[in-house]
Amino acid sequence: MNMKKLLTFEDMGLVQWGVLNEEETGVYSAIALEEAFFTPFPETLLEFIRQGNDGLLALADALEQNEKEGAIEAKPLDTIRILAPIPHAERNIFCIGKNYTEHIVEFDKTTTPDIPKYPIIFTKATSSIIGPEDLINPHKNVTSELDYEGELAVIIGKSDSDIPISEAMDYVYGFTILNDVTARDLQRNHSQWFHGKSLDTFCPMGPYILLRDAAPDNFDVITKVNNEVRQDGSTGEFIFTIPQLITTISQGTTLQAGDIIATGTPSGVGVGFNPPRYLHSGDCVEISISDIGTLKNKVK
């Protein structure tokens, strides 16, 4: 079996993880594979990521045995609840601001784009993470300018600091989809962006982690609100590439296996329209990234 996508899910109250089958209709759970082939797997996807290549080799071996013996069947996706791949990240999510030129222009239409010389790095609190189909809380008592930002997120696969740019991609475990939900008024009011981006439910993520070796060179990022395309970009348009981001963040700071880097959003966010087109209760945001899938969340 060609192993491409990993996921965390809940089945009859038990949170577990597994690997998507090739048809992408079901999941082979790590628990079932462990029981069938006596291969010990960790309880969480985060712990599995920390096993690096050793873990992936053990998983590939168990799947190969299962292909020969047919000991377990994939659980159909429509019988489980898919969660964020890393529901309980141990550190804030590293986020990159202004990584697409057109996104910079939509914020300041009056001047030539002010392209940053260095990546703009901020973070989101881990407590904001939710999974696919979970509801985004609009926090109407706190904000009246709720916005979406469809982004490719990088999952780090091994720990190190001062990573040279030539080796940076070796530290990528895989990729997922992230919605950097933002309260624009709080972002503006507080100058620092942390508060406006860290409210509960403001970090939808998932549905899968696409393993690095299965990934294309560039990804298309498309965000729809109520089926209308709002964002349509390509990671080929990045101002700072993934290796540049990893190298910069790791300078003097140890990146850890399981860390998440949100790489920035293309143009087409709500605040960029005239008048702005913010999210309201009942709106549905769908972010599709080529080769990964679609992350869908409604506003409560």
N, C-alpha and C positions, 0 to 999 in steps of 0.2 A: 504493500500500500504506500502511495506517495504522501508522506506526512507534510501537511502545509499549515494547518490552522489549529490552534489550541484555544480552549475556552473554559471558563468557570461557570458552573450552573447549579441550580437547585432542583432536586428530584425528590418528591415526597418529604420535604422538610430537611433533607440532607444536602449541605453545600459540598460540592466536589468539583473535580476538573477532569478534562479529557481531551481527546483529539477528534476533530471532525472527520467523518468518512469522506471518501473521494467524491461521492455524489452530492455532498453537503446537505444531506437529508437527516443525518443522525450523528450521534457522538458515541465513541468508545470511551467509557469511563475508566479512569486510572484504577479505581477500586476493583472493577470487574476484571481488568487485565491483571492486576496483582493477584487476585484470588485464583484466576485461571492458570497463571504461569509462574506463580511464586516469585514474581519480580517485585521487590519492595519499591513502592513509589511514595513520595512525601504527600502529606495531606492537602497542601495548597499549591496552586500554580506558582505563587511567588517562591516557595521553597524549591519547586521543581526548576524554575528559571535559574536559581542559584547553583544548581547542579551542573549547569552549562552543558557542554557536549556529552559528558558522561550520561546525564539524564536522557538526552535526546537519543543516544545510541541504545540505551536500555529500552526506551519506549518503542523505537523502531524494531528492535528485536522481538518484543512482545507482540507487536502488530503483525510482524512477519509470521510468527508462530501461529497467530490466530487465523491468518489467511490460509495457512495449510490445514489447520485443524477445525476451524469454524466453531471454536468453543463458545464465543460470545457474539451476540448481535449488537449492532449499534442501536442506542436508544433514539427513537424518532424525536426530532427537534420540537415537534408540536406537543410533546408530552412533558417537556421540561421548561424551566424558566431560566433563560440565559442572564447571567449577572455581568457586572464589569469584570474584565479578566483578572484585575488585581483590585478586589473590592476594598481591601484595607492596606493601602500603600503605607510604607513606614516613614516616608519623607514627603514633604511638600512636592507637588508637581512643578518641575522647572518649565517655565513658559517663555516663549520668545515673542516680543512685540515687533511690529513693523518689519516683517520679513518678505513682503511682496510690495513692489513699487506702487502698483495701482491702489493698494489698500492705504498707503501713505497719502496718496493724492486725494482719496475720497474724504479724508479727515481735514485736509487743508487745501481747498481748491484754488486758493488765491495766489499761491507762489509755486515756483518750481519745486519738485519734490525734494524734501530734506532727507536724503538717504543717510541712514546712520553709518558711522565709520566702524562701530563695534556692535555686536548683537545687544539688543535691549532685553535684559533678563529680569523676570519677576516670578513670583510663585503663586500657586493656588493651594489652599489648605486641603489636606487629604479628606477631611470630613465632608467635602463638597461632592465626593464621588458617588455617582449612581450608575445603574446599568441600563441596557436597552429596554425600552417600553416603560421605564419608571417615569413618574411625573415630575416635571420641573415646577418647583414652588415659585410662583411669581413674586412672593414677598411684597404684596401691594402696600403694606404699611411702611415699607422701607424704601421702595423704588418705584418710579413710574416710567423708567426707561430701560426695559428688559430687552437684551439683545443676544444674538447668537453669533458664534464664530466656529465654523467648521475647520477642523485641523487634523493633519497627520501627526500621530504621536509615536515617538521612538521608545522602545523598551530596551534598557541597557542590560547586557547579558553577563558582564563580569566587572569586578571592582578594580579601580585603579585611579591614579591621579596623573596629571601632566601627560596626557595621552597625545602622542604625536599625530599630526593630521594624516599621515600616510597609513597609520594603523587604526584610525578611529572606527572604520566600519567593522573591524574585527570585534568591537565592543558592543555592536548592535545585536540584540537577540531577535527582535522582530518589530512589527509595526501594528498599531491599532488606530481607531478613530476616536477623536475627542471633540466635544463641544465646549468651547471656552465661554460658557454663558457669563454675561457681564451686565452689571447694573451701571449704565453709562453715567447717570447722575452721581452715583457714589464714586465712580472712577474719577470724575471731574472734581467733585467736592474735596476729596481727600488727597489729591495730587499723587500719592502712592496708589498703585492699582490693587493691592492685596485685598482690601476689604470688599471692593465692588465686584471681585471675581471669586470670592470664597464663601459666599452665602450657601447655606445648605442646599443641596441638589444642583449646584452650579457647575458640576463637572461630569456630565454624562460621558460614558466611555464604553467601547466595545464595538461589535459583539465578540470579535475574535482577535487573537494575536496571530498575524501572518508571520511565519518564520522568515528570517532574513534571506535564506537561500532560495526561497520561493518568490521573493519580491522582485518587481520590475525596477528599472533604473529610475523612473519617475512615476509618480502617482497623479491621477486626476482627482481633484477634490470638488465635489458638487453638493451644494446645500440647497434643499427645497424647503419652503415654508408653505404649508397647505398646497402641496404639489406644484408650486410656482418656483422655478429655478431662480435663486437669488445670488448664489456664488458658483462660479465655474472657473477653477484655476488649475494649475499644474505645479507640482513641486519643482519642476524644471525652471520655474520663474523665481525661485528663492534668491534673496539677496545674499544670505549666508547659508551655505550648504550644510547638510547633516554632519560631515566630518569637521567643518569649521565650528559648528555649535558644540560638538562633543569636546573638541580640543579647548575651546574657550572656557566652557563650564568647568572642565577638569583641571584647569590651571590653579593649582594650590588647593583644590577641593576634590576629595575622593568621590568619584562617581561610584555608586554601588549597584550591584546586580539587582534588577527590579525597579531601579529609578525610571521615571517617566519624563520625557522631554516633549512638550507640545511645541511644534515647529513654526507656529504662526498661521494667520488666516489670510486667504485671498480677499480681493475686493468684493463688495456686495453685501456687507453687513447692514443692519437696519439703520444705524446712525448715518450711514453714507448717503441715504436717499433724501430728497427734498420734496415734501417734508419727511422727516425720519419715519421708518416703518418698524416700530418696535413690536415685540411679541405681546400677545394678550391671552387670557384664559381661553382654552380650547384650541389654540394654534398647535399645529403639528410640525416639528422640525425633523427633517430627514437628511442626514449627511451620508453620502455615498462616496467611497474611495475605491478606485479600480483595484481589483485583486483582493481587497479585504472584505467588503460587504457594505451594509447599510446600518447606520445607527439612528434609531427613530425614538423620539420622545415627544410627548404632548405637554403643553403647559396646563397646569392644574386649574 
